[in-house]
Amino acid sequence: MKTVNTQGKLITVLELIIRISLFLVFAIAGSGKFDSQSVMAENFIRWNLGIPIMFFVGFSEILGAVLLLFTKTLKYAIILLSGVMLGATGIHFLNWDEMGFPGLNLLLLFLLMLILQVNLKLLARKL
């Protein structure tokens, strides 16, 4: 008789839902950084980062979002997007008066680390 590991399947489904949600968040956020006349562009200029950095961050977010969709590229997505989120968190702290606490950035970073942890545990079970 074959046993069904419902807890493992539930974790896999939840991890997939988080990955798809993060894909949407990062793809939308990244695409919004390609308009050099936007409020975001004004923010990047005010923070002394400039438009080329904004384009680079947008490209990194979109690339990371796409890489999140594939198991083989997941670790690269997590590294790339974690770097982006750490940078965004730093910018929030440097501009505290204007931007406040970087709650969303830290939440996204936490979710990326959660996906990493789940995948490391799943990989360990397979070995």
N, C-alpha and C positions, 0 to 999 in steps of 0.2 A: 504494500500500500504506500502510495506517495503522499508525503506531507506537504502542505502548502505553507510557505513562509509569508503570512499576510503582513507582518510588521515590516519585513524587507521590501515587499511590494509597495506598501504605503509610503515608506521613506523614499523609494524611487519615484513614485508619482509626485510626491510633494517637492522633491528636488527638481523634477522636470518643470513643475508649475513655477517654481522660483526662477529657474533658468529662463523660461519664456518671458516671465514678467520683467526680469532684468534686461533681457534682450530688448523689449519694448521701451523700457525707460532709457537705456543707453542709446538706442537707435534714434529715438525722438530727440533726446537732449543733444546728441551729436549733430543731427541734421539742422538743429536750430543755430548752430555755430558757424554756418556757412553764409550768413547774411551780414555783410560788412556795414550795413546801415541800421542794424537792430540795436535794441537796448543792451543786449549781451555784448555787442561790439563796443558800445560806450563804456560798459563795465570793464572790459578787458583793457581798454585804453586808460581808464581812470586808475586801474590797479597796476599800471605801468607794465603790462604784459604785451600789449599790441595785438593787431589783427592776425599776423602770421602764427602767433602762439594759439590764438583762438581757433584758427583753421586746423592746426595740428591737434589740438585737444578734441575738436569735433571729429576729425578723421580717426583718432585713437579710440574714441567712444564708439563710433560705428564699426570699426574693425573689431574691437573687443566684443561688441554685441553679436556680430556674426560668428566669431570664434566660440562664443558661449553655446551655440546651437549644436556643436559637434563634440563628441566625447574625446576624440583624439586631439583636439585643439583647446580643450577646456583649461588646461593648466596655463597656456599662453594667454588666454582671455583673462584669467584671474590675475596673473602677473601684471598685464597691461592695464586693466581696469582698476586694480588696487593702487597702482602708481598714480593714475589719474585722480582717484578719490583721495589719496593722501595729499596730493598737490592742491586739490580743491579745499580740503580741510585746512591746510596751511594758509591758503588765501583767505578763508573765512576768519581764522584767528588773527591774521594780520590786519584785517578790515572789520574788526569786531563791532565797532560803533555803527557801521553801515549795514553789515550783513547778519550779525548775531551768531548764535550757536549753530554749528554746522551739523545739525541733526540728521538731515537727509543723507549727507555725505557719509556720516558714520554708520547709518543704517545700511546703506548700499555696501559699504566696506564689510560690515558684519555679515550680510547675506552672501557676499563673495567668499568669505572665510568659511561660512557654513557649508556652502557647496563643495569647497575644497575638502573639508573634513569628512563629509558624507562620502565623497568619491574615494578618499584615501581608505576609509573603512570598507567600502565595497571592494576595492582593489585587494585589500588584505584578506578578505574572505575568499577571493578567487585563488589566491596563492596557496 
